[in-house]
């Protein structure tokens, strides 16, 4: 009982760590919280090559899970050549994409600015409900850059219960 009284008097209580310790987790992965949405965004695109014809440069996909496979190694000179090994693999879900519109950008002194959005007319009722708001078809786009607005078809994946 006497020792507890002295410990409290000298500030040696158990309210904090007595010695320093390394931190738990990297600061590069902050904030540590649940994501707002489980679908990822395409944030990085490859450099545009003007010598190639116009084509799509990205395709949406997300990590659906992991599993393991047993495969035969075909690497001459290796110790495990022609033997079966177990490896971890990642399952990527790539649902079919539907193009829902085109966004035209014009060049301004402050950089590219959105000029006009043209929506497709063949959209499903779910997509129409989300995107269609007083859309006028544009006959001619005088644009510096055109980007496609795409939507993944969630009903064609194995996980049909994904929210929009």
N, C-alpha and C positions, 0 to 999 in steps of 0.2 A: 504494500500500500504506500509506503514511504517513497519507493522508486517512481511510481506513477506521479506522485506530487512533484518530484524534482524534474521529471521528464517534461511535464507541462510547464513548469516554471522556466526551463531553459529553451523552450521552443522545439523540443524533440518529439512532437506528437506525430501521429501517423497520417497527417492530412496530405502529405505530398511525398514524392520520391526523395529518398535521402541522397542517392547518388545519381549522376547524369546517366542517360541511356540513349542509344540511337533511336531515331524516330521510326515509327512503324508505317511503312508505305511511302510511295514516291509522291513528291509534290507536283509531278507532271501530270498526274491523273486526278486533278481536283476540278470541280467539287465532287466529293464522294457522296453521291445521292442517286436515286433512281432516275432514269432518263424520262423525259416527257413523252417520248414516243419511241417505240421499239424499231421502227423502220429507219434505216439510215438515209443520209442525203448524199448525192454525188457532189462532192466539194472540189475535186481536182480533176481536171481534164488534160489530156495530152496536148502538146503544142500543135497548132494548126499548120499543116503543110500545104501551101497554095498549089504545089505541082500535082497533088492528088485530086481526084474528083470529089465532089461534095458527098459526105457520108456521115453516119452517126459515129461519134467518138466515144460514147459511154453507154453502158447498159447497166440497169439497176439490178442489184443482187444483195442478199443479206445472209449472214451466217445462221443456219437453222439448227446446227448441233454438231456433235463430234461422235465418231465411232472408231472402230479399229478393223483392219483388214489383214488377211494372211496373203502374202504375195511371194512369188518366186523371184529372187534377185538374179539379174542377168548382167553381172559386172565381172568380166574375166580378170583374173588376178586377185580377186577379193577372197577372203576366207569364207564368206557366206555365198559364194557363187553357186548357182543352181540349187540353193537351199531355200526353204520357206522361212520368212521372217514375219513378225507381227508389227504393224506400224499404225500409228494414230493418223486419222484422216479427218478433215473438216468437210461438213456437208453444206454446200451453198445452195440457197433457194433463189432461182432466177425466174420469177413469174413473167408471163408474156406482157409486153408493153403495148399500150394503145396511145397513139398520137392524138392529143385533144386540141392542139392549137399551135400557132406560130407567133412568136414575138419578134417584131422588127425594131432594130436600134438604129438611131441616126447619130452622126458625129457632131458634137457641140464643143465649144471652147473648153468646157469643164470635163470632157470625156464623153463616152457613149451614153445616150439617154434613150429610155424606152419610147418608141414612137407609136406603135399600134399593135394591138393583139387581135388576131383573127382566130376564132374558135371553129372547130369542125362541126359539121351538121349531122354526122352519123353516130353521135354519142349515145350511150345507154342512159336510162332514166336516172340511175344513181349519179352518174357524172354530170348530167344536165342539172340536177338539183343542186350540186355543189358549185358548179362553175358558171353556168349561164346567167349573166346579168346584163341586160340591154347590149347585146353583141350585134354590131353591124358588120356585114361582110365587106371587106375592103377589096376593091377591084385591083388596085395597083399599090405595091409597097415600094417606096423609094427608101431603101434601108441600106445601111452600111453592113449590118450583121443580122442574121436571122437565127433564132434559137427555137427549137421544138419544145412544146410543153407535152410531156408524156405522163401517163398514168399506168401503174402496174395493175394488172387484172388479178385481184386477190382471190377470185373464185376458182382460178385454175391452179392454185397451189395445193399442197398437201395440208397446209394449215388454213382451213377455210374460216376460222373464227377470228381472223385478224380485223381489228377495227380500222376504219378509214381515217 
